[in-house]
Amino acid sequence: MSRRKILAGNWKMNHGLQETKAFFSVLEGKLPTPKAGCEFQLYLPYLSLATGLSEAPQSIKIGAQNAHWEMKGAFTGEISGPMLKEAGIDHVLVGHSERRQYFGETDDTVAKRALSLLKQGFQVLACIGETRAERESGQTNKVLEKQLTPLCTTELQAYFGKALNFAYEPVWAIGTGLTATPEQAQEAHAYVRSRVSASTSILYGGSVTPANFASLLSCKDIDGGLVGGASLKSEDWLKLAQILVNS
């Protein structure tokens, strides 16, 4: 099974209904057709999901930024898989560094979310990555190992590549303007690759822009990008999509 090349965008807490509609209106008739093995994904705020589903080109998979592992219950502020399914969503992002940093997400709860969603039939993109202090102290692989271990159980390995893929996001390069060099990114991706299957897609997620995306994609173990700020601008998204299709 060959690896998919994926351009994924995470809008975070940006773009309400009108901004979402405006974003997709610019793409109309301009988005390149993804060739075989290429995929476009956009992870939107919950309230913008319905607008995204109705307005986005069919080639873009619309996903949620998080979901609980339980089907329902007393979990104020959370969203369940069945709710997302009913809304027409079948892609979910789990374990983003901001969920870990600001909302108490742990390696174990990331794995619980991933396994539950996979069992429900979702496509899951799981995020991992180290902080600047961890990188500067030579702890990158140790951190990745710790984060990957609960995501690499025998039960979860059955989904590798088919429904579970990964995004390596160096936390020190998110929203800072810093970007790992292709060599740094490849080194981390190679380590992740050593823990997952050959068919698993691994995306790079640290300040991806149209200026650096092609060089990142040229690396052996980088299969796409999880894009933050550049995914909010229609013109940048079109450029990134064209780069992926041409890679």
C-alpha positions as MATLAB code, in Angstrom:
seq = 'MSRRKILAGNWKMNHGLQETKAFFSVLEGKLPTPKAGCEFQLYLPYLSLATGLSEAPQSIKIGAQNAHWEMKGAFTGEISGPMLKEAGIDHVLVGHSERRQYFGETDDTVAKRALSLLKQGFQVLACIGETRAERESGQTNKVLEKQLTPLCTTELQAYFGKALNFAYEPVWAIGTGLTATPEQAQEAHAYVRSRVSASTSILYGGSVTPANFASLLSCKDIDGGLVGGASLKSEDWLKLAQILVNS';
ca = [
       0.000    0.000    0.000;
       1.582    3.283   -1.128;
       1.518    6.332    1.111;
      -0.941    9.114    0.466;
       0.350   12.637   -0.057;
      -1.807   14.932    2.053;
      -2.224   18.685    2.296;
      -4.084   19.322    5.557;
      -5.064   22.680    7.001;
      -5.909   23.449   10.630;
      -7.920   26.644   10.999;
      -7.779   26.499   14.804;
     -10.150   29.125   16.320;
     -10.442   31.149   13.123;
     -13.036   31.714   10.354;
     -16.695   31.874   11.314;
     -19.538   31.183    8.907;
     -19.121   34.190    6.619;
     -15.326   33.915    6.486;
     -15.636   30.207    5.706;
     -18.015   30.893    2.864;
     -15.756   33.630    1.499;
     -12.706   31.361    1.693;
     -14.287   28.661   -0.436;
     -15.811   31.111   -2.918;
     -12.277   32.065   -3.964;
     -11.383   28.415   -4.610;
     -14.264   27.830   -7.008;
     -12.901   26.703  -10.361;
      -9.284   27.278   -9.280;
      -8.392   24.338   -7.023;
      -6.248   21.806   -8.897;
      -7.641   18.305   -9.234;
      -5.736   16.004   -6.873;
      -4.027   13.212   -8.749;
      -4.225    9.629   -7.569;
      -2.699    9.295   -4.119;
      -3.095   12.982   -3.237;
      -5.621   14.330   -0.754;
      -6.754   17.726    0.560;
      -8.091   18.045    4.121;
      -9.254   21.055    6.140;
      -9.956   20.922    9.889;
     -12.482   23.633   10.772;
     -13.989   25.018   13.997;
     -17.139   23.100   14.966;
     -19.554   25.906   14.040;
     -18.014   26.243   10.569;
     -18.196   22.549    9.689;
     -21.648   22.650    8.080;
     -20.720   25.673    5.975;
     -17.497   23.952    4.958;
     -19.350   20.819    3.903;
     -21.782   22.805    1.773;
     -19.319   25.279    0.264;
     -16.024   23.388   -0.175;
     -15.054   21.690   -3.436;
     -15.737   17.965   -3.260;
     -12.003   17.237   -3.422;
     -11.481   18.776    0.047;
     -12.237   16.523    3.019;
     -13.693   18.579    5.864;
     -12.680   17.484    9.364;
     -13.125   18.383   13.042;
     -10.258   19.529   15.248;
     -11.060   17.187   18.146;
     -13.636   14.690   19.442;
     -14.269   12.821   22.687;
     -13.672    9.088   23.041;
     -17.110    8.466   24.562;
     -20.245    8.219   22.409;
     -22.225   10.553   24.700;
     -22.341   11.695   28.313;
     -21.668   14.438   30.838;
     -18.688   16.032   29.076;
     -19.526   19.709   28.823;
     -17.921   21.445   25.869;
     -16.995   18.233   24.041;
     -18.253   16.743   20.762;
     -18.803   13.034   20.137;
     -18.072   10.892   17.117;
     -21.763   10.076   16.499;
     -22.561   13.806   16.475;
     -19.861   14.408   13.872;
     -21.008   11.444   11.798;
     -24.569   12.766   11.815;
     -23.243   16.118   10.594;
     -21.408   14.414    7.708;
     -17.874   14.574    9.108;
     -15.529   11.584    8.808;
     -12.079   13.126    9.462;
     -10.801   14.175   12.908;
      -7.551   15.723   14.170;
      -6.320   14.534   17.574;
      -3.471   15.490   19.881;
      -2.573   18.887   18.445;
       0.111   20.563   20.549;
      -2.285   23.335   21.555;
      -4.701   20.739   22.943;
      -1.805   19.280   24.925;
      -0.441   22.657   26.049;
      -3.623   24.511   26.967;
      -6.291   21.891   27.649;
      -4.606   19.098   29.564;
      -4.439   16.562   26.744;
      -2.086   13.680   27.542;
      -0.458   10.979   25.467;
      -2.971    8.487   26.833;
      -6.060   10.599   26.141;
      -4.825   11.259   22.595;
      -4.594    7.508   22.062;
      -8.052    6.973   23.616;
      -9.560    9.517   21.246;
      -7.769    8.006   18.252;
      -8.786    4.416   18.976;
     -12.421    5.274   19.673;
     -12.717    7.343   16.491;
     -11.003    4.716   14.359;
     -13.389    2.060   15.641;
     -16.249    4.363   14.629;
     -14.915    4.561   11.086;
     -13.211    7.961   11.108;
      -9.994    8.935    9.370;
      -7.679   10.188   12.134;
      -4.646   12.459   11.936;
      -2.651   12.259   15.185;
      -0.194   15.022   16.099;
       3.128   14.620   17.882;
       6.127   16.891   18.406;
       8.652   18.403   20.799;
       9.084   21.848   22.369;
      12.079   24.095   21.779;
      13.549   23.239   25.189;
      13.202   19.532   24.456;
      14.910   19.898   21.083;
      17.737   22.039   22.428;
      18.397   19.490   25.180;
      18.596   16.654   22.661;
      15.323   15.066   23.774;
      13.466   15.065   20.439;
      13.478   11.309   19.845;
      12.765   10.576   23.505;
       9.706   12.847   23.405;
       8.485   11.349   20.139;
       8.947    7.860   21.566;
       6.857    8.757   24.617;
       4.084   10.270   22.516;
       4.082    7.447   19.975;
       4.077    4.505   22.384;
       0.350    4.652   23.272;
      -0.449    5.270   19.593;
       1.482    2.202   18.452;
      -0.331   -0.572   20.277;
      -1.163   -3.701   18.307;
      -4.790   -2.591   18.141;
      -3.893    0.802   16.664;
      -1.245   -0.571   14.302;
      -4.035   -2.301   12.384;
      -5.175    1.162   11.240;
      -1.761    2.529   10.174;
      -1.887    4.093    6.734;
      -5.461    3.033    6.080;
      -7.207    5.290    8.594;
      -4.531    6.492   11.038;
      -1.810    8.857    9.875;
       0.499   11.235   11.739;
       1.616   14.852   11.734;
       4.992   15.752   13.190;
       4.704   19.308   14.476;
       7.777   20.765   16.176;
       6.073   22.951   18.762;
       8.886   25.503   18.566;
       8.019   26.143   14.905;
       4.270   26.706   15.304;
       3.237   30.332   14.980;
       6.784   31.513   15.651;
       7.927   32.018   12.071;
      10.621   29.422   12.687;
      10.693   26.344   10.489;
      12.707   23.189   10.792;
      15.183   22.843    7.955;
      14.360   20.020    5.535;
      17.226   18.087    7.132;
      15.841   18.565   10.664;
      12.338   17.669    9.539;
      13.510   14.582    7.666;
      15.501   13.389   10.663;
      12.431   13.545   12.908;
      10.191   11.995   10.249;
      12.650    9.134    9.789;
      12.428    8.408   13.503;
       8.625    8.401   13.380;
       8.797    6.180   10.293;
      10.835    3.653   12.279;
       7.834    3.244   14.617;
       5.005    3.108   12.074;
       4.290    1.170    8.888;
       5.751    1.940    5.488;
       2.244    2.800    4.278;
       1.605    5.429    6.978;
       1.597    9.048    5.844;
       3.584   11.455    8.035;
       2.939   15.171    7.543;
       5.188   18.027    8.594;
       3.399   20.697   10.635;
       5.582   23.633   11.588;
       5.018   26.946    9.766;
       4.441   25.415    6.338;
       4.176   28.062    3.598;
       4.176   28.113   -0.210;
       7.843   29.177    0.041;
       9.062   26.060    1.881;
       6.501   23.352    1.076;
       8.217   21.987   -2.030;
      11.570   21.571   -0.288;
       9.902   19.766    2.610;
       8.019   17.460    0.245;
      11.294   16.510   -1.433;
      12.371   14.707    1.752;
      12.071   10.927    1.706;
       9.759   10.530    4.701;
       7.655   13.705    4.460;
       4.296   12.963    2.854;
       2.614   16.341    3.096;
       1.911   19.216    5.425;
      -0.363   20.173    8.302;
      -0.683   23.898    7.659;
      -1.769   26.558   10.146;
      -1.690   30.230    9.178;
      -1.253   29.684    5.443;
      -4.396   27.521    5.362;
      -6.500   30.558    6.329;
      -5.738   32.395    3.091;
      -7.397   31.118   -0.077;
      -4.539   32.252   -2.303;
      -1.925   30.471   -0.181;
      -4.058   27.323   -0.019;
      -4.289   27.265   -3.816;
      -0.509   27.566   -4.093;
       0.061   24.789   -1.553;
      -2.422   22.532   -3.347;
      -0.634   23.066   -6.655;
       2.729   22.268   -5.038;
       1.350   19.007   -3.626;
      -0.152   17.979   -6.958;
       3.132   18.737   -8.756;
       5.314   16.885   -6.242;
];
